[in-house]
Amino acid sequence: QVQLVESGGGLVQAGGSLRRSCVASGIIFSRTGMGWYRQAPGKQRDLVASISSGGDTTYAGSVQGRFTISRDNAKNTVYLQMSSLKPEDTAVYYCCVVFGPNTFRGWGQGTRVTVSS
């Protein structure tokens, strides 16, 4: 049974930073691609960052240069460092397993990130 337990997030002013963490269980973490996606009200899901089992990273253009994804295989944990946040980054963010290009699934509860202007 896959479990993704997320922490971090909350309310921040524009230009600020937040760090999200996600602890995974039920998967062979070191062999699994991981990522973060977000969903804003009325919009589709958007995969913002992913990291392969080998550590290769991919970012959506909207967050390139501002967000950093990383992983610690010893702790079964994936992180998302969000910097220079903008009001348009406001959304519910979810940790997910990435199976392939734009193919992902979240088992976490999601956490709202609100960026005030």
Secondary structure as the mmCIF struct_conf table of DSSP 4:
data_model
#
loop_
_struct_conf.conf_type_id
_struct_conf.id
_struct_conf.beg_label_comp_id
_struct_conf.beg_label_asym_id
_struct_conf.beg_label_seq_id
_struct_conf.end_label_comp_id
_struct_conf.end_label_asym_id
_struct_conf.end_label_seq_id
STRN STRN1 GLN A 3 SER A 7
STRN STRN2 GLY A 10 GLN A 13
TURN_TY1_P TURN_TY1_P1 ALA A 14 GLY A 15
STRN STRN3 LEU A 18 SER A 25
BEND BEND1 GLY A 26 ILE A 27
HELX_RH_3T_P HELX_RH_3T_P1 PHE A 29 ARG A 31
BEND BEND2 THR A 32 THR A 32
STRN STRN4 GLY A 33 GLN A 39
TURN_TY1_P TURN_TY1_P2 PRO A 41 GLY A 42
BEND BEND3 LYS A 43 LYS A 43
STRN STRN5 ASP A 46 ILE A 51
TURN_TY1_P TURN_TY1_P3 SER A 53 GLY A 54
STRN STRN6 THR A 57 TYR A 59
TURN_TY1_P TURN_TY1_P4 GLY A 61 ARG A 66
STRN STRN7 PHE A 67 ASP A 72
HELX_RH_3T_P HELX_RH_3T_P2 ASN A 73 LYS A 75
TURN_TY1_P TURN_TY1_P5 ASN A 76 ASN A 76
STRN STRN8 THR A 77 MET A 82
BEND BEND4 SER A 84 SER A 84
HELX_RH_3T_P HELX_RH_3T_P3 PRO A 87 ASP A 89
STRN STRN9 ALA A 91 GLY A 100
TURN_TY1_P TURN_TY1_P6 PRO A 101 ASN A 102
STRN STRN10 THR A 103 ARG A 105
BEND BEND5 GLY A 108 GLY A 108
STRN STRN11 THR A 111 SER A 116
#
